[in-house]
Amino acid sequence: MTTISVARRCAVATLAGFAALSLAACGSSNTHSDAHRQHGQADKSADGKARVMGLVNSVSGSTVSVAGKNGPSTVDVTPSTHITQFSAGQLTDIKAGECIAVHPVKNNPTTAAEIMFGQADNAQCGSKDGDRQRGVGGTVASVNGNSIVVMGSDKSQSTVTVTPQTHYIKRAGADVSAITTGVCLAARGTKDSSGVLQATDAMVRPANNGACGGGHQRR
């Protein structure tokens, strides 16, 4: 068993759907600057699909009005839209077998500044090389006191130490009822001829004092 190495900091396990929209936060301004770099904007994701990020102004049936940095946008969310919900968590919520992504404290790669965790999509924890959020991730092997053992996709194990300052983000699957007025929404899909985003994927998290942006580096 090894601690987190510098090399492994460039291979981060991401919970499915999380990296796709480049939204790394959960209702807190104490998150990475990358997470909110494009908040509230209609933009293109890494795979070329359109995206909308911002505060939900209203919901009428399947139509969601989002207040973005560059103005309002409309998103159409249907039962087929894959929805992920983020909420505040704690160490005792983390269970063996769940997926985990760890962002380490600056200059201390074995200590967690932020942890995101949740059940795997498609029965496996994914990993993406070159993700902007550096750290380690994979499957939770065990949780003992303030130590979490993480098994990577290559079956190697790393030990992560948590502190009272560690921030926890819980990830869970959700349905359209999770999208309500006042929450933050990040949606990805294609725009129709009227400019409405037809969402294939969406993420929901609590707003921070009525806002969805302004993140900054934790450490």
Buried (B, 14 or more C-beta within 10 A) or exposed (E): EEBBBEEBBEBBBBBBBBBBBBBBBBBBBBBBEBBBBBBBBBBEBEEEBBBBBBBBBEBEEBEBBBBBBEEBBBBBBEEEBBBBBBBBBEBEBBEEEBBBBBBBBEEEBBBBBBBBBBBBBEEEBBBBEEBBBBBBBBBBBEBEEBEBBBBBBEEBBBBBBBEEEBBBBBBBBBEBEBBEEEBBBBBBBEBEEEEBBBBBBBBBBBBBEEBBBEBEEBB
